[in-house]
Amino acid sequence: MDPKLVREGQDPQLLKAIEVEMELLKKQPPPNYLKPAYPNYHPQLPAIQ
């Protein structure tokens, strides 16, 4: 690690790791999951006659 970059608040190792991971995500994106329907907790009761 370059001490000058570390003093400036940069982390070359972390930046490279992020770059590698972003390339992997482009090649194999995560699956999209469908959101389930929201449950109806207040069902309509039958009308009283």
Helices and strands as residue ranges (DSSP letters): H 3-7, H 12-27
